[in-house]
Amino acid sequence: MRSKYKYEMRMKLPWFKMTGLFMKPISVAGWLIFIAAILYLAWTFYDIDSRSHSVSDTLINWVFNGLIIGVAYTIVAGLTLLFNKRNV
């Protein structure tokens, strides 16, 4: 379906670039998502460490949360790569 407007505003989504197993941010939006993920990971470490009783408690819970944050980052980056490939 074509737009009735001559110029259509579309958001460009090459926010990430696949480099091996990792998705490297290449735009401002990609860097903001990456920095937000790192800051959230640091905050979860601080939060878990303030409530845990031992080093193993802290690390076990922090690694689990880090995996969840990593999966969320990968899903966002993968969807932007997939959407970008479809609309090229």
C-alpha positions in Angstrom: 0.0 0.0 0.0 1.5 3.3 -1.1 1.4 6.4 1.0 -0.6 9.4 -0.4 2.2 11.7 0.7 5.2 12.3 -1.6 7.7 12.1 1.2 7.2 9.6 3.8 9.0 9.9 7.1 10.4 6.5 8.1 12.7 5.7 11.0 16.0 4.3 9.8 17.0 1.3 11.9 20.6 0.5 11.2 21.3 1.0 14.9 23.5 -2.1 15.2 26.0 -4.0 13.2 26.7 -7.7 13.5 30.3 -8.4 14.4 30.8 -12.0 15.1 28.5 -13.1 17.9 27.9 -9.5 19.2 25.9 -6.7 17.9 27.9 -3.4 17.9 26.0 -0.1 18.2 26.6 2.1 15.2 24.2 5.0 15.7 23.1 7.3 18.5 20.0 5.3 19.3 22.1 2.1 19.4 24.6 3.6 21.7 21.8 4.9 24.0 20.3 1.4 24.2 23.8 -0.1 24.9 24.6 2.5 27.6 21.2 2.0 29.2 21.8 -1.7 29.4 25.2 -1.2 31.0 23.8 1.3 33.5 20.9 -1.0 34.4 23.4 -3.9 34.8 25.5 -1.7 37.2 22.4 -0.7 39.1 21.3 -4.3 39.5 24.7 -5.2 40.9 24.4 -2.4 43.5 20.9 -3.5 44.4 21.7 -7.2 44.7 24.9 -6.5 46.6 23.1 -4.3 49.2 20.7 -7.2 50.0 23.0 -10.3 49.7 24.9 -12.0 52.5 27.8 -13.4 50.6 29.9 -12.9 47.5 28.4 -16.0 45.9 24.8 -14.7 46.5 25.8 -11.5 44.8 27.5 -13.1 41.8 24.9 -15.8 41.2 22.0 -13.3 41.1 24.0 -10.7 39.2 25.0 -13.2 36.5 21.4 -14.3 36.1 20.2 -10.7 35.7 23.1 -10.0 33.3 22.0 -12.9 31.1 18.4 -11.5 31.1 19.6 -8.0 30.2 21.9 -9.5 27.5 19.0 -11.4 26.0 16.8 -8.3 26.0 19.6 -6.3 24.3 20.1 -9.1 21.7 16.4 -9.2 20.9 16.2 -5.4 20.4 19.3 -5.4 18.3 18.2 -8.4 16.3 14.8 -7.0 15.6 16.3 -3.7 14.3 18.7 -5.7 12.0 15.8 -7.9 10.8 13.5 -4.9 10.2 16.3 -3.0 8.4 17.0 -6.0 6.1 13.3 -6.3 5.2 12.9 -2.7 4.2 16.0 -2.3 2.1 
